[in-house]
Amino acid sequence: MSEPTPKTEVKPESEHINVKVTDSSTDVYFKIKKSTQLKKVFDAFCKRTGKEARGLRFLYEGERISEQDTPASLDIHDGDTIEAHNEQLGGY
């Protein structure tokens, strides 16, 4: 008799990822689907921090994120960080 070969289970890539949204003073962690529009994350971040979404801009790797973007469309991976910055109006 031959010994059974051990089965190596290949797990499919998870449909969910964990992302951190930070404004330098507060870090908020979210577990979201790769297909979730990031507007939901922005709204939840603002609700938790007491800030208004229209006063913030969100960046991933230095590029501005639109509300319709998804983690899949921006190639955001598990553990990545989205930065929230105050919107600057006017100036020199």
Biopython code that builds the backbone (N, CA, C, O; Angstrom):
import numpy as np
from Bio.PDB.StructureBuilder import StructureBuilder

atoms = [
    (1, "MET", "N", (0.819, -1.183, 0.000)),
    (1, "MET", "CA", (0.000, 0.000, 0.000)),
    (1, "MET", "C", (0.867, 1.252, 0.000)),
    (1, "MET", "O", (1.890, 1.328, 0.680)),
    (2, "SER", "N", (0.440, 2.199, -0.759)),
    (2, "SER", "CA", (1.189, 3.455, -0.760)),
    (2, "SER", "C", (0.550, 4.411, 0.245)),
    (2, "SER", "O", (-0.647, 4.353, 0.524)),
    (3, "GLU", "N", (1.386, 5.279, 0.768)),
    (3, "GLU", "CA", (0.881, 6.254, 1.746)),
    (3, "GLU", "C", (0.110, 7.345, 1.030)),
    (3, "GLU", "O", (0.475, 7.756, -0.071)),
    (4, "PRO", "N", (-0.958, 7.812, 1.660)),
    (4, "PRO", "CA", (-1.722, 8.896, 1.018)),
    (4, "PRO", "C", (-0.885, 10.171, 0.954)),
    (4, "PRO", "O", (-0.164, 10.518, 1.890)),
    (5, "THR", "N", (-1.004, 10.832, -0.146)),
    (5, "THR", "CA", (-0.257, 12.086, -0.275)),
    (5, "THR", "C", (-1.024, 13.189, 0.446)),
    (5, "THR", "O", (-2.239, 13.313, 0.295)),
    (6, "PRO", "N", (-0.306, 13.985, 1.229)),
    (6, "PRO", "CA", (-0.991, 15.053, 1.951)),
    (6, "PRO", "C", (-1.549, 16.096, 0.972)),
    (6, "PRO", "O", (-0.904, 16.475, -0.006)),
    (7, "LYS", "N", (-2.750, 16.532, 1.269)),
    (7, "LYS", "CA", (-3.377, 17.539, 0.405)),
    (7, "LYS", "C", (-2.924, 18.921, 0.849)),
    (7, "LYS", "O", (-3.029, 19.292, 2.018)),
    (8, "THR", "N", (-2.433, 19.646, -0.096)),
    (8, "THR", "CA", (-2.102, 21.036, 0.213)),
    (8, "THR", "C", (-3.291, 21.882, -0.181)),
    (8, "THR", "O", (-3.699, 21.937, -1.342)),
    (9, "GLU", "N", (-3.821, 22.527, 0.809)),
    (9, "GLU", "CA", (-5.008, 23.347, 0.569)),
    (9, "GLU", "C", (-4.562, 24.724, 0.097)),
    (9, "GLU", "O", (-3.818, 25.428, 0.780)),
    (10, "VAL", "N", (-5.025, 25.078, -1.060)),
    (10, "VAL", "CA", (-4.720, 26.395, -1.597)),
    (10, "VAL", "C", (-5.916, 27.287, -1.306)),
    (10, "VAL", "O", (-7.010, 27.085, -1.835)),
    (11, "LYS", "N", (-5.682, 28.279, -0.451)),
    (11, "LYS", "CA", (-6.773, 29.177, -0.104)),
    (11, "LYS", "C", (-6.883, 30.260, -1.161)),
    (11, "LYS", "O", (-5.880, 30.861, -1.545)),
    (12, "PRO", "N", (-8.091, 30.508, -1.629)),
    (12, "PRO", "CA", (-8.249, 31.605, -2.587)),
    (12, "PRO", "C", (-7.998, 32.930, -1.881)),
    (12, "PRO", "O", (-8.191, 33.056, -0.672)),
    (13, "GLU", "N", (-7.571, 33.897, -2.649)),
    (13, "GLU", "CA", (-7.317, 35.212, -2.072)),
    (13, "GLU", "C", (-8.610, 35.737, -1.461)),
    (13, "GLU", "O", (-9.674, 35.672, -2.077)),
    (14, "SER", "N", (-8.504, 36.248, -0.261)),
    (14, "SER", "CA", (-9.678, 36.701, 0.469)),
    (14, "SER", "C", (-10.397, 37.822, -0.267)),
    (14, "SER", "O", (-9.779, 38.667, -0.915)),
    (15, "GLU", "N", (-11.714, 37.805, -0.148)),
    (15, "GLU", "CA", (-12.527, 38.845, -0.761)),
    (15, "GLU", "C", (-12.462, 40.130, 0.067)),
    (15, "GLU", "O", (-12.750, 41.214, -0.438)),
    (16, "HIS", "N", (-12.081, 40.001, 1.343)),
    (16, "HIS", "CA", (-11.987, 41.147, 2.248)),
    (16, "HIS", "C", (-10.530, 41.536, 2.481)),
    (16, "HIS", "O", (-9.626, 40.703, 2.428)),
    (17, "ILE", "N", (-10.333, 42.819, 2.738)),
    (17, "ILE", "CA", (-9.011, 43.305, 3.118)),
    (17, "ILE", "C", (-9.178, 44.234, 4.315)),
    (17, "ILE", "O", (-10.261, 44.762, 4.567)),
    (18, "ASN", "N", (-8.084, 44.420, 5.043)),
    (18, "ASN", "CA", (-8.043, 45.360, 6.153)),
    (18, "ASN", "C", (-7.246, 46.575, 5.698)),
    (18, "ASN", "O", (-6.130, 46.446, 5.194)),
    (19, "VAL", "N", (-7.828, 47.749, 5.880)),
    (19, "VAL", "CA", (-7.124, 48.983, 5.534)),
    (19, "VAL", "C", (-7.149, 49.924, 6.730)),
    (19, "VAL", "O", (-8.063, 49.887, 7.554)),
    (20, "LYS", "N", (-6.132, 50.760, 6.803)),
    (20, "LYS", "CA", (-6.061, 51.775, 7.845)),
    (20, "LYS", "C", (-6.268, 53.132, 7.196)),
    (20, "LYS", "O", (-5.672, 53.427, 6.160)),
    (21, "VAL", "N", (-7.111, 53.958, 7.802)),
    (21, "VAL", "CA", (-7.276, 55.336, 7.372)),
    (21, "VAL", "C", (-6.735, 56.197, 8.504)),
    (21, "VAL", "O", (-7.149, 56.047, 9.654)),
    (22, "THR", "N", (-5.810, 57.098, 8.183)),
    (22, "THR", "CA", (-5.171, 57.914, 9.209)),
    (22, "THR", "C", (-5.174, 59.377, 8.817)),
    (22, "THR", "O", (-5.049, 59.725, 7.643)),
    (23, "ASP", "N", (-5.322, 60.237, 9.830)),
    (23, "ASP", "CA", (-5.189, 61.675, 9.604)),
    (23, "ASP", "C", (-4.009, 62.218, 10.413)),
    (23, "ASP", "O", (-3.981, 63.400, 10.755)),
    (24, "SER", "N", (-3.051, 61.369, 10.714)),
    (24, "SER", "CA", (-1.836, 61.652, 11.482)),
    (24, "SER", "C", (-2.071, 61.687, 12.987)),
    (24, "SER", "O", (-1.134, 61.471, 13.755)),
    (25, "SER", "N", (-3.299, 61.952, 13.426)),
    (25, "SER", "CA", (-3.570, 61.926, 14.868)),
    (25, "SER", "C", (-4.465, 60.745, 15.240)),
    (25, "SER", "O", (-4.434, 60.284, 16.381)),
    (26, "THR", "N", (-5.253, 60.256, 14.300)),
    (26, "THR", "CA", (-6.173, 59.159, 14.557)),
    (26, "THR", "C", (-6.046, 58.101, 13.470)),
    (26, "THR", "O", (-6.042, 58.415, 12.279)),
    (27, "ASP", "N", (-5.943, 56.848, 13.892)),
    (27, "ASP", "CA", (-5.941, 55.714, 12.968)),
    (27, "ASP", "C", (-7.246, 54.948, 13.151)),
    (27, "ASP", "O", (-7.616, 54.595, 14.271)),
    (28, "VAL", "N", (-7.937, 54.695, 12.047)),
    (28, "VAL", "CA", (-9.162, 53.910, 12.091)),
    (28, "VAL", "C", (-8.988, 52.748, 11.116)),
    (28, "VAL", "O", (-8.581, 52.937, 9.970)),
    (29, "TYR", "N", (-9.303, 51.543, 11.591)),
    (29, "TYR", "CA", (-9.124, 50.342, 10.783)),
    (29, "TYR", "C", (-10.476, 49.844, 10.278)),
    (29, "TYR", "O", (-11.474, 49.855, 11.000)),
    (30, "PHE", "N", (-10.481, 49.409, 9.021)),
    (30, "PHE", "CA", (-11.697, 48.915, 8.391)),
    (30, "PHE", "C", (-11.418, 47.581, 7.723)),
    (30, "PHE", "O", (-10.346, 47.370, 7.158)),
    (31, "LYS", "N", (-12.394, 46.680, 7.793)),
    (31, "LYS", "CA", (-12.357, 45.437, 7.023)),
    (31, "LYS", "C", (-13.436, 45.582, 5.959)),
    (31, "LYS", "O", (-14.624, 45.657, 6.273)),
    (32, "ILE", "N", (-13.018, 45.619, 4.710)),
    (32, "ILE", "CA", (-13.942, 45.892, 3.611)),
    (32, "ILE", "C", (-13.733, 44.905, 2.474)),
    (32, "ILE", "O", (-12.692, 44.256, 2.369)),
    (33, "LYS", "N", (-14.750, 44.811, 1.627)),
    (33, "LYS", "CA", (-14.621, 44.009, 0.416)),
    (33, "LYS", "C", (-13.814, 44.802, -0.606)),
    (33, "LYS", "O", (-13.798, 46.033, -0.585)),
    (34, "LYS", "N", (-13.157, 44.088, -1.484)),
    (34, "LYS", "CA", (-12.364, 44.748, -2.524)),
    (34, "LYS", "C", (-13.234, 45.504, -3.519)),
    (34, "LYS", "O", (-12.745, 46.349, -4.269)),
    (35, "SER", "N", (-14.532, 45.193, -3.519)),
    (35, "SER", "CA", (-15.444, 45.847, -4.453)),
    (35, "SER", "C", (-16.209, 47.012, -3.818)),
    (35, "SER", "O", (-17.024, 47.647, -4.487)),
    (36, "THR", "N", (-15.959, 47.300, -2.541)),
    (36, "THR", "CA", (-16.670, 48.372, -1.840)),
    (36, "THR", "C", (-16.203, 49.738, -2.328)),
    (36, "THR", "O", (-15.003, 50.001, -2.410)),
    (37, "GLN", "N", (-17.163, 50.606, -2.651)),
    (37, "GLN", "CA", (-16.783, 51.974, -3.015)),
    (37, "GLN", "C", (-16.205, 52.648, -1.777)),
    (37, "GLN", "O", (-16.760, 52.535, -0.684)),
    (38, "LEU", "N", (-15.090, 53.346, -1.952)),
    (38, "LEU", "CA", (-14.385, 53.929, -0.821)),
    (38, "LEU", "C", (-15.158, 55.073, -0.168)),
    (38, "LEU", "O", (-14.800, 55.510, 0.925)),
    (39, "LYS", "N", (-16.203, 55.559, -0.815)),
    (39, "LYS", "CA", (-17.047, 56.580, -0.190)),
    (39, "LYS", "C", (-17.577, 56.073, 1.145)),
    (39, "LYS", "O", (-17.674, 56.846, 2.098)),
    (40, "LYS", "N", (-17.918, 54.800, 1.231)),
    (40, "LYS", "CA", (-18.421, 54.220, 2.476)),
    (40, "LYS", "C", (-17.361, 54.294, 3.573)),
    (40, "LYS", "O", (-17.675, 54.577, 4.729)),
    (41, "VAL", "N", (-16.111, 54.040, 3.207)),
    (41, "VAL", "CA", (-15.012, 54.113, 4.168)),
    (41, "VAL", "C", (-14.811, 55.562, 4.607)),
    (41, "VAL", "O", (-14.634, 55.832, 5.795)),
    (42, "PHE", "N", (-14.839, 56.493, 3.652)),
    (42, "PHE", "CA", (-14.654, 57.914, 3.980)),
    (42, "PHE", "C", (-15.740, 58.382, 4.944)),
    (42, "PHE", "O", (-15.451, 59.055, 5.933)),
    (43, "ASP", "N", (-16.986, 58.023, 4.653)),
    (43, "ASP", "CA", (-18.108, 58.436, 5.502)),
    (43, "ASP", "C", (-17.971, 57.858, 6.916)),
    (43, "ASP", "O", (-18.211, 58.555, 7.902)),
    (44, "ALA", "N", (-17.589, 56.593, 7.007)),
    (44, "ALA", "CA", (-17.422, 55.951, 8.313)),
    (44, "ALA", "C", (-16.268, 56.590, 9.085)),
    (44, "ALA", "O", (-16.367, 56.790, 10.296)),
    (45, "PHE", "N", (-15.175, 56.912, 8.390)),
    (45, "PHE", "CA", (-14.040, 57.563, 9.037)),
    (45, "PHE", "C", (-14.469, 58.920, 9.601)),
    (45, "PHE", "O", (-14.143, 59.256, 10.739)),
    (46, "CYS", "N", (-15.190, 59.683, 8.810)),
    (46, "CYS", "CA", (-15.640, 61.007, 9.246)),
    (46, "CYS", "C", (-16.586, 60.908, 10.436)),
    (46, "CYS", "O", (-16.522, 61.719, 11.360)),
    (47, "LYS", "N", (-17.457, 59.918, 10.407)),
    (47, "LYS", "CA", (-18.401, 59.729, 11.506)),
    (47, "LYS", "C", (-17.656, 59.403, 12.800)),
    (47, "LYS", "O", (-17.988, 59.927, 13.864)),
    (48, "ARG", "N", (-16.654, 58.541, 12.702)),
    (48, "ARG", "CA", (-15.896, 58.140, 13.900)),
    (48, "ARG", "C", (-15.009, 59.252, 14.430)),
    (48, "ARG", "O", (-14.776, 59.329, 15.637)),
    (49, "THR", "N", (-14.510, 60.112, 13.557)),
    (49, "THR", "CA", (-13.585, 61.166, 13.991)),
    (49, "THR", "C", (-14.280, 62.512, 14.186)),
    (49, "THR", "O", (-13.675, 63.455, 14.696)),
    (50, "GLY", "N", (-15.545, 62.604, 13.784)),
    (50, "GLY", "CA", (-16.277, 63.859, 13.943)),
    (50, "GLY", "C", (-15.900, 64.924, 12.934)),
    (50, "GLY", "O", (-16.136, 66.110, 13.163)),
    (51, "LYS", "N", (-15.317, 64.515, 11.822)),
    (51, "LYS", "CA", (-14.911, 65.460, 10.775)),
    (51, "LYS", "C", (-15.892, 65.411, 9.617)),
    (51, "LYS", "O", (-16.646, 64.449, 9.468)),
    (52, "GLU", "N", (-15.875, 66.445, 8.804)),
    (52, "GLU", "CA", (-16.754, 66.487, 7.637)),
    (52, "GLU", "C", (-15.979, 66.034, 6.404)),
    (52, "GLU", "O", (-14.839, 66.444, 6.187)),
    (53, "ALA", "N", (-16.618, 65.178, 5.596)),
    (53, "ALA", "CA", (-15.968, 64.612, 4.412)),
    (53, "ALA", "C", (-15.569, 65.703, 3.420)),
    (53, "ALA", "O", (-14.528, 65.596, 2.772)),
    (54, "ARG", "N", (-16.376, 66.736, 3.297)),
    (54, "ARG", "CA", (-16.050, 67.771, 2.309)),
    (54, "ARG", "C", (-14.820, 68.584, 2.713)),
    (54, "ARG", "O", (-14.261, 69.310, 1.891)),
    (55, "GLY", "N", (-14.396, 68.467, 3.974)),
    (55, "GLY", "CA", (-13.205, 69.174, 4.435)),
    (55, "GLY", "C", (-11.944, 68.337, 4.351)),
    (55, "GLY", "O", (-10.864, 68.793, 4.727)),
    (56, "LEU", "N", (-12.076, 67.107, 3.857)),
    (56, "LEU", "CA", (-10.926, 66.196, 3.777)),
    (56, "LEU", "C", (-10.709, 65.727, 2.349)),
    (56, "LEU", "O", (-11.633, 65.692, 1.538)),
    (57, "ARG", "N", (-9.480, 65.374, 2.067)),
    (57, "ARG", "CA", (-9.169, 64.663, 0.830)),
    (57, "ARG", "C", (-8.423, 63.411, 1.232)),
    (57, "ARG", "O", (-7.652, 63.420, 2.192)),
    (58, "PHE", "N", (-8.648, 62.338, 0.504)),
    (58, "PHE", "CA", (-8.075, 61.044, 0.847)),
    (58, "PHE", "C", (-7.071, 60.635, -0.230)),
    (58, "PHE", "O", (-7.337, 60.750, -1.426)),
    (59, "LEU", "N", (-5.915, 60.158, 0.221)),
    (59, "LEU", "CA", (-4.835, 59.800, -0.698)),
    (59, "LEU", "C", (-4.381, 58.370, -0.459)),
    (59, "LEU", "O", (-4.340, 57.889, 0.673)),
    (60, "TYR", "N", (-4.040, 57.703, -1.557)),
    (60, "TYR", "CA", (-3.398, 56.394, -1.491)),
    (60, "TYR", "C", (-2.140, 56.480, -2.338)),
    (60, "TYR", "O", (-2.203, 56.748, -3.538)),
    (61, "GLU", "N", (-0.995, 56.250, -1.702)),
    (61, "GLU", "CA", (0.310, 56.344, -2.370)),
    (61, "GLU", "C", (0.466, 57.692, -3.078)),
    (61, "GLU", "O", (0.998, 57.757, -4.187)),
    (62, "GLY", "N", (0.002, 58.762, -2.436)),
    (62, "GLY", "CA", (0.172, 60.110, -2.960)),
    (62, "GLY", "C", (-0.841, 60.534, -3.998)),
    (62, "GLY", "O", (-0.822, 61.686, -4.433)),
    (63, "GLU", "N", (-1.724, 59.642, -4.409)),
    (63, "GLU", "CA", (-2.728, 59.951, -5.424)),
    (63, "GLU", "C", (-4.092, 60.127, -4.765)),
    (63, "GLU", "O", (-4.476, 59.357, -3.884)),
    (64, "ARG", "N", (-4.812, 61.149, -5.206)),
    (64, "ARG", "CA", (-6.135, 61.410, -4.650)),
    (64, "ARG", "C", (-7.109, 60.291, -5.021)),
    (64, "ARG", "O", (-7.089, 59.784, -6.142)),
    (65, "ILE", "N", (-7.946, 59.922, -4.081)),
    (65, "ILE", "CA", (-8.932, 58.864, -4.269)),
    (65, "ILE", "C", (-10.292, 59.512, -4.488)),
    (65, "ILE", "O", (-10.665, 60.439, -3.770)),
    (66, "SER", "N", (-11.031, 59.025, -5.478)),
    (66, "SER", "CA", (-12.394, 59.516, -5.671)),
    (66, "SER", "C", (-13.351, 58.594, -4.919)),
    (66, "SER", "O", (-13.006, 57.462, -4.581)),
    (67, "GLU", "N", (-14.547, 59.093, -4.666)),
    (67, "GLU", "CA", (-15.531, 58.327, -3.901)),
    (67, "GLU", "C", (-15.953, 57.046, -4.605)),
    (67, "GLU", "O", (-16.364, 56.090, -3.946)),
    (68, "GLN", "N", (-15.861, 57.007, -5.928)),
    (68, "GLN", "CA", (-16.290, 55.826, -6.687)),
    (68, "GLN", "C", (-15.209, 54.758, -6.768)),
    (68, "GLN", "O", (-15.495, 53.625, -7.156)),
    (69, "ASP", "N", (-13.966, 55.095, -6.408)),
    (69, "ASP", "CA", (-12.886, 54.114, -6.461)),
    (69, "ASP", "C", (-13.155, 52.968, -5.491)),
    (69, "ASP", "O", (-13.858, 53.124, -4.493)),
    (70, "THR", "N", (-12.577, 51.815, -5.812)),
    (70, "THR", "CA", (-12.653, 50.641, -4.937)),
    (70, "THR", "C", (-11.228, 50.171, -4.658)),
    (70, "THR", "O", (-10.304, 50.535, -5.386)),
    (71, "PRO", "N", (-11.042, 49.371, -3.616)),
    (71, "PRO", "CA", (-9.703, 48.812, -3.390)),
    (71, "PRO", "C", (-9.180, 48.049, -4.612)),
    (71, "PRO", "O", (-7.990, 48.104, -4.919)),
    (72, "ALA", "N", (-10.073, 47.338, -5.306)),
    (72, "ALA", "CA", (-9.652, 46.583, -6.489)),
    (72, "ALA", "C", (-9.186, 47.516, -7.600)),
    (72, "ALA", "O", (-8.188, 47.235, -8.263)),
    (73, "SER", "N", (-9.897, 48.626, -7.810)),
    (73, "SER", "CA", (-9.537, 49.535, -8.905)),
    (73, "SER", "C", (-8.224, 50.266, -8.640)),
    (73, "SER", "O", (-7.540, 50.676, -9.577)),
    (74, "LEU", "N", (-7.872, 50.428, -7.357)),
    (74, "LEU", "CA", (-6.631, 51.133, -7.010)),
    (74, "LEU", "C", (-5.506, 50.180, -6.619)),
    (74, "LEU", "O", (-4.411, 50.621, -6.268)),
    (75, "ASP", "N", (-5.768, 48.880, -6.679)),
    (75, "ASP", "CA", (-4.793, 47.851, -6.302)),
    (75, "ASP", "C", (-4.349, 48.014, -4.845)),
    (75, "ASP", "O", (-3.168, 47.886, -4.523)),
    (76, "ILE", "N", (-5.325, 48.301, -3.969)),
    (76, "ILE", "CA", (-5.057, 48.402, -2.541)),
    (76, "ILE", "C", (-5.042, 46.990, -1.968)),
    (76, "ILE", "O", (-5.924, 46.181, -2.255)),
    (77, "HIS", "N", (-4.028, 46.706, -1.154)),
    (77, "HIS", "CA", (-3.842, 45.372, -0.593)),
    (77, "HIS", "C", (-4.119, 45.366, 0.900)),
    (77, "HIS", "O", (-4.201, 46.415, 1.539)),
    (78, "ASP", "N", (-4.261, 44.172, 1.441)),
    (78, "ASP", "CA", (-4.482, 43.991, 2.865)),
    (78, "ASP", "C", (-3.369, 44.674, 3.656)),
    (78, "ASP", "O", (-2.187, 44.454, 3.395)),
    (79, "GLY", "N", (-3.758, 45.507, 4.626)),
    (79, "GLY", "CA", (-2.781, 46.182, 5.478)),
    (79, "GLY", "C", (-2.323, 47.539, 4.966)),
    (79, "GLY", "O", (-1.538, 48.208, 5.638)),
    (80, "ASP", "N", (-2.790, 47.966, 3.795)),
    (80, "ASP", "CA", (-2.380, 49.262, 3.244)),
    (80, "ASP", "C", (-3.031, 50.414, 4.002)),
    (80, "ASP", "O", (-4.001, 50.226, 4.736)),
    (81, "THR", "N", (-2.473, 51.619, 3.806)),
    (81, "THR", "CA", (-2.925, 52.815, 4.513)),
    (81, "THR", "C", (-3.452, 53.859, 3.536)),
    (81, "THR", "O", (-2.852, 54.115, 2.491)),
    (82, "ILE", "N", (-4.578, 54.451, 3.895)),
    (82, "ILE", "CA", (-5.136, 55.592, 3.170)),
    (82, "ILE", "C", (-4.964, 56.800, 4.073)),
    (82, "ILE", "O", (-5.288, 56.741, 5.259)),
    (83, "GLU", "N", (-4.458, 57.891, 3.525)),
    (83, "GLU", "CA", (-4.229, 59.095, 4.307)),
    (83, "GLU", "C", (-5.365, 60.082, 4.118)),
    (83, "GLU", "O", (-5.847, 60.278, 3.003)),
    (84, "ALA", "N", (-5.792, 60.705, 5.214)),
    (84, "ALA", "CA", (-6.816, 61.747, 5.180)),
    (84, "ALA", "C", (-6.126, 63.076, 5.500)),
    (84, "ALA", "O", (-5.471, 63.211, 6.533)),
    (85, "HIS", "N", (-6.279, 64.047, 4.610)),
    (85, "HIS", "CA", (-5.666, 65.362, 4.801)),
    (85, "HIS", "C", (-6.742, 66.438, 4.765)),
    (85, "HIS", "O", (-7.748, 66.314, 4.066)),
    (86, "ASN", "N", (-6.505, 67.500, 5.535)),
    (86, "ASN", "CA", (-7.434, 68.631, 5.464)),
    (86, "ASN", "C", (-7.331, 69.277, 4.107)),
    (86, "ASN", "O", (-6.234, 69.465, 3.581)),
    (87, "GLU", "N", (-8.473, 69.618, 3.536)),
    (87, "GLU", "CA", (-8.521, 70.293, 2.239)),
    (87, "GLU", "C", (-8.047, 71.721, 2.440)),
    (87, "GLU", "O", (-8.519, 72.413, 3.342)),
    (88, "GLN", "N", (-7.123, 72.164, 1.613)),
    (88, "GLN", "CA", (-6.637, 73.532, 1.701)),
    (88, "GLN", "C", (-7.317, 74.370, 0.636)),
    (88, "GLN", "O", (-7.348, 74.002, -0.538)),
    (89, "LEU", "N", (-7.851, 75.480, 1.051)),
    (89, "LEU", "CA", (-8.489, 76.398, 0.136)),
    (89, "LEU", "C", (-7.677, 77.675, 0.056)),
    (89, "LEU", "O", (-7.236, 78.206, 1.075)),
    (90, "GLY", "N", (-7.483, 78.160, -1.144)),
    (90, "GLY", "CA", (-6.715, 79.404, -1.323)),
    (90, "GLY", "C", (-5.247, 79.180, -1.005)),
    (90, "GLY", "O", (-4.706, 78.093, -1.210)),
    (91, "GLY", "N", (-4.620, 80.223, -0.505)),
    (91, "GLY", "CA", (-3.205, 80.104, -0.146)),
    (91, "GLY", "C", (-2.313, 80.713, -1.189)),
    (91, "GLY", "O", (-2.781, 81.281, -2.176)),
    (92, "TYR", "N", (-1.039, 80.594, -0.968)),
    (92, "TYR", "CA", (-0.055, 81.192, -1.865)),
    (92, "TYR", "C", (0.590, 80.151, -2.728)),
    (92, "TYR", "O", (1.448, 80.475, -3.549)),
]
sb = StructureBuilder()
sb.init_structure("model")
sb.init_model(0)
sb.init_chain("A")
sb.init_seg("    ")
for serial, (resi, resn, name, xyz) in enumerate(atoms, 1):
    if name == "N":
        sb.init_residue(resn, " ", resi, " ")
    sb.init_atom(name, np.array(xyz, "f"), 0.0, 1.0, " ", f" {name:<3s}", serial, name[0])
structure = sb.get_structure()
